[in-house]
């Protein structure tokens, strides 16, 4: 509104006939008269639309309709009036003392220049916020697709999924902005860099839009080609003019794009190869069954939580562990932590629990689902909820499972089980400071063996499985619950897989550089899985394994 008001003032004060410049005839006449010099000036003319391009970065926060209304009713008319007013001023001031007097502020009335400068600074802050939030959205999508290293994503809203904040990217943007500003110290070079970046985005968007026309809108290929030819020709003209300024600052966005593209391609290639290795070397249930009830090794007291990204099958890290260590825990749980695109996951839908192999193996699979606004519990409370969910699964399976499922033939069957607070009766995880507390009336309970009495201030851990008196628990189910209780009392161990990737012998130089150097550097210097941040260090065991891809 500020620049449009100044533009209207300049139009009526200096040259009311400047409205004729809206005709495309004068554009043709200008290019015909100036020829190559006019073509080279298109790179500077491009800067007239760079600010309006920033508003489209807010697509993750505003609807398409709101942006269309704002652009057609406010932004576009304001830009036209502002530049028409500037042209009206220049048409009456042909004598220019120096090139620094050619600009927007020279057409602003002298008494308004300082207030307009303040508004321009505030507008630059708003425009930078649009670019920053747009960058956050793009980085989040690339990270979800496995095309960008893992970063910390902070969701700032419980209602709108797109409002996020990424600290690492925010700091990188700040450092890059300061480096470019201090390095150039010239608005002309900054303008050249910004112009090439904007026109490149527009040209790439036009090319990708042709794929949307064919694949999403199911229009004719000729219609898509006509779209690219019409709009792409205009944008290619501006793009070629911007490339002339390559050595005068326009090289910066190209260099930054190359660095980010190299990192993204390397990370995507390494992630894909790692996933292919996991899938190809995934241990089958038949191999697990062939080991027998003790898995071919001794089973020691305790509960082992094996973190894995796989939601089916047994990860290769387990076979690596089994073949190199002589003992394993009496109860094993393959734990998979997943983030879902909802603010909160209800307690009754938190856990997905299933069984791997026959009941005698005491091996379970548990998928824990968290929303992006859920707060992770501490390890002691999480262990209680996990044991409760497995115990509740055992109790309900005894009443509903078929004979085939009980024998482990249906490995993919998963049951939704909530936390301890999500059901009123069934399994309850109970902690007491005094083990001699009276029992609750009307229930039958199974207790783990009482530990020796230590200091009174220390809380005793006791897992209590409270079940209705009818139906009675079968002896086999009761024994399984007792083993789960004993395993919890024996201690919980968090087993993390730490895979190192190496290129196979005989691989080419490019592959060895991508895997052995670039991917490993990114993996070591980016965030690990989400579950590693909440696991207790005293009970965590990392199992290293080299992936030859």
C-alpha positions in Angstrom: 0.0 0.0 0.0 2.9 2.3 0.7 4.6 1.9 -2.7 1.3 1.9 -4.5 0.4 5.3 -2.9 3.8 6.7 -3.9 3.3 5.3 -7.4 -0.1 7.0 -7.8 1.4 10.3 -6.6 4.3 10.1 -9.1 1.9 9.2 -12.0 -0.3 12.2 -11.5 2.5 14.6 -10.5 5.0 13.8 -13.3 3.4 12.0 -16.3 -0.3 10.9 -16.3 0.2 9.3 -19.8 2.6 6.7 -18.5 -0.3 4.2 -18.3 0.3 3.5 -22.0 3.4 1.6 -21.0 1.2 -1.3 -20.1 0.9 -2.1 -23.8 3.2 -4.9 -25.0 4.0 -2.8 -28.0 6.5 -0.8 -26.1 8.3 -3.9 -24.9 8.7 -5.0 -28.5 9.8 -1.5 -29.5 12.3 -1.3 -26.6 14.0 -4.7 -27.5 14.0 -3.8 -31.2 15.8 -0.5 -30.6 18.3 -1.6 -28.0 18.8 -5.2 -29.3 21.7 -6.9 -27.3 21.9 -4.2 -24.7 18.1 -4.5 -24.1 18.5 -8.3 -23.8 21.3 -7.9 -21.2 19.1 -5.5 -19.2 16.5 -8.2 -18.7 18.5 -9.5 -15.8 18.0 -6.3 -13.9 14.3 -6.1 -14.9 13.9 -9.6 -13.3 14.6 -8.1 -9.9 11.2 -6.3 -10.1 9.4 -9.7 -9.4 11.8 -11.3 -7.0 10.0 -10.0 -3.9 6.6 -11.2 -5.1 8.0 -14.6 -5.7 8.7 -15.0 -2.0 5.0 -15.1 -1.1 4.6 -18.5 -2.9 7.0 -20.0 -0.3 4.1 -19.7 2.2 2.1 -22.4 0.5 2.7 -24.7 3.5 1.0 -22.2 5.8 -1.7 -20.6 3.7 -4.3 -21.9 1.2 -3.9 -21.5 -2.5 -7.1 -19.4 -2.7 -5.8 -16.9 -0.1 -2.6 -16.5 -2.0 -4.4 -16.0 -5.3 -6.7 -13.4 -3.8 -3.8 -11.5 -2.1 -1.7 -11.6 -5.3 -4.3 -10.5 -7.8 -6.0 -7.9 -5.6 -3.1 -6.3 -3.7 0.4 -7.4 -4.6 0.2 -7.2 -8.5 -1.6 -3.9 -8.6 0.8 -2.4 -6.1 3.8 -3.5 -8.1 2.4 -2.1 -11.3 1.5 1.3 -9.8 4.9 1.5 -8.1 6.9 0.9 -11.3 4.6 3.1 -13.4 5.2 5.9 -10.9 9.0 5.3 -11.1 8.9 5.4 -14.9 6.8 8.6 -14.8 9.5 10.2 -12.6 12.4 9.1 -14.9 10.5 10.3 -18.0 10.8 13.9 -16.6 14.4 13.5 -15.3 16.6 12.4 -18.2 19.8 13.9 -16.8 21.3 11.4 -14.4 24.4 12.5 -12.6 25.5 8.9 -11.7 24.2 5.4 -11.9 23.6 5.3 -8.2 20.8 7.9 -8.6 18.9 5.4 -10.7 16.7 3.5 -8.3 13.5 3.4 -6.4 14.3 5.8 -3.7 15.1 8.6 -6.1 11.5 8.7 -7.1 10.2 8.8 -3.5 9.5 12.3 -2.2 12.4 13.5 -0.1 10.3 13.9 3.1 9.2 10.3 2.9 12.5 8.6 2.2 13.4 7.7 5.8 10.0 6.3 6.7 9.9 4.3 3.5 13.4 2.9 4.3 12.1 1.7 7.6 9.1 0.0 6.0 11.4 -1.5 3.4 13.6 -3.0 6.2 10.5 -4.5 7.8 9.3 -5.8 4.5 12.7 -7.5 4.0 12.3 -9.2 7.3 8.8 -10.5 6.3 10.2 -11.7 2.9 13.1 -13.5 4.6 10.6 -15.2 7.0 8.7 -16.5 4.0 11.9 -17.9 2.5 13.0 -19.5 5.8 9.6 -21.2 6.5 9.6 -22.4 2.9 13.1 -23.9 3.3 12.0 -25.7 6.5 9.1 -27.3 4.6 11.2 -28.4 1.7 13.9 -29.8 4.0 11.3 -31.7 6.0 9.8 -33.3 2.9 13.3 -34.2 1.6 14.2 -35.8 4.9 11.0 -37.8 5.0 11.8 -39.1 1.5 15.3 -40.1 2.5 16.9 -37.4 0.3 18.4 -35.3 3.1 20.3 -36.1 6.3 18.2 -36.4 9.5 17.7 -33.0 11.3 15.8 -32.0 14.4 12.3 -30.9 13.5 10.4 -28.9 16.1 6.6 -28.6 15.5 5.4 -25.3 16.7 1.7 -25.9 16.4 -0.6 -28.7 17.6 -3.2 -28.0 15.0 -1.3 -27.2 11.8 1.2 -29.9 10.7 3.1 -27.6 8.4 4.3 -25.1 11.0 7.8 -26.4 11.9 11.2 -25.1 13.0 14.6 -26.7 12.2 17.4 -25.3 14.3 20.3 -26.6 12.2 18.9 -25.2 8.9 18.1 -21.9 10.6 21.8 -21.5 11.7 23.1 -22.5 8.3 20.9 -19.9 6.6 22.1 -17.2 9.0 25.8 -18.1 8.4 25.3 -18.1 4.6 23.4 -14.8 4.7 26.2 -13.2 6.7 28.9 -14.7 4.5 27.3 -13.5 1.2 26.6 -10.0 2.6 30.1 -9.6 4.0 31.7 -11.2 0.9 29.9 -9.0 -1.7 29.3 -5.7 0.1 27.4 -4.6 -3.0 23.7 -4.7 -3.7 24.4 -5.1 -7.4 26.1 -8.4 -6.9 23.4 -9.5 -4.4 20.8 -8.6 -7.0 22.5 -10.7 -9.7 22.7 -13.7 -7.3 19.0 -13.3 -6.3 17.8 -12.8 -9.9 19.5 -16.0 -11.2 18.2 -18.0 -8.2 14.6 -16.8 -8.8 14.5 -17.3 -12.6 16.1 -20.8 -12.2 13.3 -21.7 -9.7 10.7 -20.4 -12.1 12.2 -22.3 -15.1 12.4 -25.6 -13.1 8.9 -25.1 -11.8 7.6 -24.7 -15.4 9.3 -27.9 -16.5 8.0 -29.8 -13.6 4.5 -28.4 -14.2 4.4 -30.2 -17.5 4.7 -33.5 -15.7 1.8 -32.5 -13.4 -0.3 -31.7 -16.5 0.3 -35.1 -17.9 0.6 -37.4 -14.9 -1.8 -35.7 -12.4 -4.3 -33.8 -14.5 -4.2 -36.5 -17.3 -4.1 -33.8 -20.1 -2.7 -34.3 -23.5 1.1 -34.3 -24.0 0.7 -31.6 -26.7 -1.0 -29.4 -24.2 2.0 -29.8 -21.8 4.4 -29.1 -24.6 2.5 -26.0 -25.6 2.6 -24.9 -21.9 6.4 -25.3 -21.7 7.1 -23.7 -25.0 4.9 -20.6 -24.2 6.1 -19.9 -20.6 9.5 -21.6 -20.9 10.5 -19.3 -23.8 9.9 -16.2 -21.8 11.7 -17.5 -18.8 14.6 -18.9 -20.8 15.0 -15.4 -22.2 15.4 -14.0 -18.7 17.5 -16.9 -17.6 20.0 -16.4 -20.4 20.2 -12.7 -19.6 20.9 -13.6 -15.9 23.7 -15.9 -16.9 25.6 -13.0 -18.4 26.1 -11.8 -14.8 27.6 -15.2 -13.8 31.0 -13.8 -12.7 29.4 -10.8 -11.1 27.7 -12.6 -8.2 25.4 -15.0 -10.0 27.7 -17.9 -9.4 26.8 -18.0 -5.7 23.4 -19.7 -6.0 24.8 -22.2 -8.6 27.7 -23.1 -6.2 25.4 -23.5 -3.2 22.9 -25.5 -5.3 25.7 -27.8 -6.4 26.9 -28.4 -2.8 23.3 -29.2 -1.6 22.6 -31.4 -4.6 25.8 -33.4 -4.0 24.9 -33.9 -0.4 21.4 -34.9 -1.1 22.3 -37.3 -3.9 25.0 -38.9 -1.8 22.7 -39.3 1.2 19.9 -40.7 -0.9 22.2 -43.2 -2.7 23.7 -44.4 0.6 20.3 -44.7 2.3 18.9 -46.7 -0.6 21.9 -49.0 -0.6 21.6 -49.5 3.2 17.9 -50.3 2.9 18.5 -52.8 0.1 21.1 -54.5 2.3 18.7 -54.7 5.2 16.0 -56.2 3.0 18.2 -58.7 1.3 19.9 -59.8 4.5 16.8 -59.8 6.6 16.6 -63.0 8.7 13.6 -65.2 7.9 11.4 -66.7 10.6 12.3 -70.2 9.3 15.9 -69.5 10.1 14.9 -68.5 13.6 12.8 -71.6 14.0 15.7 -73.8 12.9 17.7 -72.6 15.9 15.4 -74.3 18.4 13.8 -73.1 21.6 17.1 -71.7 23.0 18.1 -70.1 19.6 21.3 -72.3 19.8 22.7 -70.3 22.7 22.1 -69.9 26.4 19.2 -67.6 27.6 20.1 -65.4 30.5 17.8 -63.5 32.8 16.6 -60.2 31.6 14.7 -58.3 28.9 16.4 -57.3 25.7 15.0 -54.5 23.6 16.5 -54.6 20.0 15.9 -51.4 18.2 15.2 -51.8 14.5 13.8 -49.8 11.6 12.1 -52.8 10.1 8.4 -53.4 10.9 8.6 -57.0 9.6 11.1 -59.8 9.7 14.2 -60.0 11.8 17.0 -57.5 11.1 20.5 -58.6 10.0 22.0 -57.1 13.1 20.3 -59.8 15.2 21.9 -62.7 13.3 25.2 -60.9 13.6 24.7 -60.7 17.3 23.5 -64.3 17.7 26.4 -65.8 15.8 29.1 -63.8 17.8 27.8 -63.9 21.4 27.2 -67.1 23.4 24.1 -65.8 25.4 21.0 -63.8 25.0 18.1 -62.5 27.2 15.3 -64.8 28.2 12.7 -62.3 26.6 13.5 -60.5 23.4 11.5 -57.6 22.0 12.2 -56.1 18.5 11.3 -52.5 19.1 10.4 -50.1 16.3 9.7 -46.4 17.1 7.7 -44.6 14.4 6.6 -41.0 14.1 3.1 -40.4 12.6 1.8 -37.2 11.1 -0.7 -36.4 13.8 -0.2 -34.2 16.9 -0.9 -36.9 19.5 -1.4 -40.6 19.5 -4.0 -41.8 22.0 -2.7 -44.1 24.8 -4.9 -46.9 23.8 -3.3 -46.9 20.3 0.3 -46.4 21.3 1.6 -49.9 20.9 1.3 -52.5 18.2 2.4 -55.9 19.6 3.0 -59.2 17.8 4.8 -62.5 18.3 7.8 -63.9 16.4 8.0 -67.7 16.4 6.3 -70.1 18.8 5.4 -69.1 22.4 8.4 -71.0 23.8 10.8 -68.6 22.1 9.5 -65.6 24.1 10.3 -63.2 21.2 7.9 -60.3 20.5 7.7 -57.4 18.1 6.5 -54.0 19.3 5.9 -50.9 17.2 5.6 -47.7 19.3 3.8 -44.8 17.6 4.4 -41.2 18.6 2.8 -38.0 17.3 4.9 -35.0 16.5 3.8 -33.2 19.7 4.0 -36.2 22.0 6.5 -36.1 24.8 8.7 -39.1 25.2 8.6 -40.6 28.7 11.6 -41.4 30.7 13.1 -44.9 30.4 11.6 -46.2 33.7 8.1 -45.3 32.8 8.5 -46.4 29.2 9.7 -49.8 30.3 6.6 -50.2 32.5 4.3 -49.3 29.6 6.1 -51.6 27.3 5.9 -54.6 29.7 2.3 -53.9 30.4 1.4 -53.9 26.7 3.2 -57.2 26.1 1.5 -58.7 29.1 -1.9 -57.5 27.9 -1.2 -58.9 24.5 -0.3 -62.3 26.1 -3.5 -62.3 28.1 -5.8 -61.3 25.2 -4.1 -63.7 22.8 -4.8 -66.6 25.1 -8.5 -66.0 24.7 -8.6 -65.1 21.0 -5.7 -66.7 19.2 -6.2 -69.8 17.1 -4.0 -72.8 17.3 -2.1 -71.8 14.2 -1.4 -68.3 15.6 -0.3 -69.8 18.9 2.3 -71.9 17.1 3.8 -68.9 15.5 2.7 -69.6 11.9 1.1 -66.1 11.6 4.1 -63.8 12.2 2.5 -60.7 10.7 -0.4 -60.6 13.1 -0.2 -57.4 15.2 -2.5 -56.3 17.9 -3.2 -52.7 19.0 -2.5 -52.5 22.8 -2.6 -49.4 24.9 -0.6 -48.2 27.8 -1.3 -49.1 31.4 -3.7 -46.1 31.8 -5.8 -47.0 28.7 -7.6 -50.0 30.2 -9.3 -50.3 33.6 -8.8 -54.0 34.0 -6.3 -56.4 32.7 -2.6 -55.8 33.1 -1.2 -53.2 35.5 2.4 -52.2 36.1 2.8 -51.4 39.8 5.7 -49.8 41.7 5.8 -49.9 45.5 8.2 -48.7 48.1 6.9 -51.3 50.5 6.4 -54.8 49.1 4.0 -55.8 51.9 1.2 -53.5 50.7 -2.3 -55.3 50.9 -3.7 -56.7 47.7 -6.6 -55.2 45.9 -9.8 -57.2 46.6 -11.6 -59.1 43.8 -8.5 -59.8 41.7 -6.0 -62.5 41.2 -2.4 -61.5 40.8 0.8 -63.0 39.7 3.9 -61.5 41.3 7.6 -61.8 40.4 9.9 -63.1 43.2 10.4 -60.4 45.9 13.8 -58.9 45.9 15.9 -58.7 49.0 15.1 -55.6 51.1 17.5 -52.8 50.6 17.3 -49.2 51.7 13.8 -47.9 52.4 14.2 -44.8 50.2 14.7 -46.9 47.1 11.6 -47.9 45.1 11.1 -51.6 44.6 10.2 -52.6 41.1 7.4 -55.1 40.9 5.3 -56.0 37.9 1.8 -56.9 38.9 -0.6 -58.6 36.4 -4.1 -57.9 37.5 -6.7 -60.0 35.7 -10.4 -60.7 36.4 -11.1 -63.8 38.3 -13.0 -65.2 35.4 -12.0 -66.5 33.0 -9.1 -68.3 34.7 -5.7 -67.9 33.2 -4.3 -71.0 31.6 -1.2 -72.5 33.0 0.9 -71.9 29.9 -0.2 -68.2 29.8 0.5 -67.8 33.5 4.0 -69.2 33.0 4.7 -66.8 30.1 3.5 -63.9 32.2 5.8 -65.0 35.1 8.8 -65.2 32.8 8.0 -61.7 31.5 7.8 -60.5 35.1 11.1 -62.1 36.0 12.8 -60.7 32.9 11.7 -57.2 33.8 13.0 -57.7 37.3 16.3 -59.0 35.9 16.9 -55.7 34.1 16.3 -54.2 30.7 19.0 -53.9 28.1 18.7 -51.5 25.1 20.5 -53.0 22.0 21.2 -50.6 19.2 22.5 -51.5 15.8 25.3 -49.2 14.5 26.0 -50.0 10.9 29.0 -48.8 9.0 28.9 -48.9 5.2 31.8 -49.8 3.0 31.9 -50.1 -0.8 32.7 -53.6 -2.0 36.1 -54.5 -3.3 36.4 -53.7 -6.9 33.9 -50.8 -6.8 34.6 -47.7 -8.9 36.3 -44.5 -7.6 33.0 -42.6 -7.6 31.2 -45.2 -5.6 34.0 -45.5 -3.1 34.1 -41.7 -2.6 30.3 -41.5 -2.2 30.0 -44.4 0.3 33.3 -44.5 2.2 33.8 -40.8 2.5 30.8 -38.6 1.8 28.0 -40.8 3.2 29.9 -41.8 6.3 30.8 -38.2 7.0 27.2 -37.1 6.7 26.1 -40.1 8.9 28.5 -39.4 11.6 27.7 -35.7 11.8 23.9 -35.9 11.6 21.3 -36.9 14.1 20.8 -40.6 14.9 17.5 -42.4 15.3 14.9 -40.8 17.6 15.1 -43.6 20.1 18.8 -43.2 20.8 18.0 -39.8 22.4 15.8 -41.4 25.1 17.6 -44.6 25.9 19.5 -44.8 29.2 23.2 -44.8 28.6 23.9 -47.2 31.4 21.7 -49.9 29.9 22.5 -49.3 26.2 24.6 -51.7 24.1 25.7 -50.8 20.6 26.3 -53.6 18.1 28.6 -52.6 15.2 28.2 -54.2 11.8 29.8 -53.4 8.5 27.6 -53.3 5.4 29.4 -54.1 2.2 27.3 -52.5 -0.6 
